[in-house]
């Protein structure tokens, strides 16, 4: 696998898909009328993918790790908001659990990237990733 831009990162791709799903689900029924919660959920999901992208573009492993931690924080915020949506009757439990599972997977992928980058940071720069260690480390976190 060769990572040349943030769009190549599987974690960013997953975050983008989740954001699309959340835009769809929050745009339906009574959910669409709860502007505050709808906007918070959308903002949290956009924050996850944006922080992954921004961190990558900084071209510093240290900064990338910092932004990945922010993305993980947004992931926790999003999960909490999904419970609010469940309790408010906007989401069925099964759908909420599916969204939570995807959000947790993204958080675990961020953890895997953090572990990888902290072990990789010799010159402090993000370089093209060609080795399979990158995928192996991330998969260890996803399969927990």
WOBEL-V849848 format. One record per residue. N is the residue number from 0. RES is the residue in one letter. PSI is psi in radians with two decimals (* if undefined). D_CENTER is the distance of its C-alpha to the mean C-alpha in Angstrom with 1 decimal. Layout:
n->{N N}
res->{RES RES}
psi->{PSI PSI}
d_center->{D_CENTER D_CENTER}
//
This chain:
n->{0 1 2 3 4 5 6 7 8 9 10 11 12 13 14 15 16 17 18 19 20 21 22 23 24 25 26 27 28 29 30 31 32 33 34 35 36 37 38 39 40 41 42 43 44 45 46 47 48 49 50 51 52 53 54 55 56 57 58 59 60 61 62 63 64 65 66 67 68 69 70 71 72 73 74 75 76 77 78 79 80 81 82 83 84 85 86 87 88 89 90 91 92 93 94 95 96 97 98 99 100 101 102 103 104 105 106 107 108 109 110 111 112 113 114 115 116 117 118 119 120 121 122 123 124 125 126 127 128 129 130 131 132 133 134 135 136 137 138 139 140 141 142 143}
res->{X X X X X X X X X X X X X X X X X X X X X X X X X X X X X X X X X X X X X X X X X X X X X X X X X X X X X X X X X X X X X X X X X X X X X X X X X X X X X X X X X X X X X X X X X X X X X X X X X X X X X X X X X X X X X X X X X X X X X X X X X X X X X X X X X X X X X X X X X X X X X X X X}
psi->{2.38 2.01 1.93 -0.32 2.83 -0.50 -0.31 -0.25 2.14 -0.61 -0.68 -0.72 -0.75 -0.71 -0.64 -0.78 -0.75 -0.74 -0.76 -0.81 -0.70 -0.63 -0.71 -0.87 -0.61 -0.16 0.13 2.58 -2.55 -0.46 -0.71 -0.34 -0.24 1.41 -0.68 -0.92 -0.75 -0.83 -0.65 -0.75 -0.78 -0.74 -0.71 -0.76 -0.69 -0.64 -0.69 -0.97 -0.60 -0.70 -0.60 -0.81 -0.84 -0.72 -0.75 -0.76 -0.27 -0.30 0.40 2.24 -0.68 -0.79 -0.66 -0.79 -0.75 -0.82 -0.54 -0.65 -0.66 -0.73 -0.70 -0.69 -0.73 -0.55 -0.76 -0.72 -0.76 -0.76 -0.74 -0.74 -0.58 -0.59 -0.68 -0.76 -0.67 -0.86 -0.51 -0.09 0.22 -0.41 2.49 2.66 -0.76 -0.76 -0.73 -0.75 -0.64 -0.77 -0.69 -0.78 -0.74 -0.68 -0.74 -0.71 -0.75 -0.73 -0.73 -0.65 -0.68 -0.74 -0.73 -0.73 -0.72 -0.83 -0.79 -0.86 -0.64 -0.51 -0.25 -0.29 1.46 -0.77 -0.04 0.23 2.53 2.23 2.94 2.42 1.95 -0.26 2.64 -0.19 -0.62 -0.92 -0.70 -0.77 -0.79 -0.74 -0.55 -0.66 -0.65 -0.63 0.04 *}
d_center->{19.7 20.0 17.1 18.8 16.3 12.6 12.9 14.0 10.9 10.0 6.3 6.6 8.9 7.1 4.6 8.2 9.9 8.3 9.1 12.5 13.1 12.6 14.9 17.3 17.5 17.9 20.6 22.9 25.7 26.0 22.3 22.8 25.5 23.6 22.5 21.2 18.8 17.9 17.2 15.2 12.9 12.5 12.2 9.4 7.3 8.8 8.2 4.5 5.6 8.9 8.5 7.3 10.3 12.5 12.3 13.3 16.0 17.5 19.0 19.3 17.6 18.2 16.5 13.5 13.3 13.8 10.9 8.5 10.2 9.7 5.9 6.7 9.4 7.8 6.2 9.8 11.2 9.8 11.2 14.4 14.8 14.6 17.5 19.3 19.1 20.5 23.2 24.1 24.7 22.3 20.5 22.2 21.2 20.4 18.0 16.3 16.1 14.6 11.7 11.4 11.5 8.7 6.5 8.3 7.9 4.3 5.7 8.7 7.8 7.0 10.3 12.0 11.5 12.8 15.7 16.4 16.6 18.6 21.0 21.2 21.9 25.6 26.1 22.9 21.9 19.2 21.1 20.8 19.5 22.1 22.4 21.2 20.4 17.0 16.2 18.3 16.5 13.0 14.8 16.5 13.5 12.4 16.1 16.7}
//
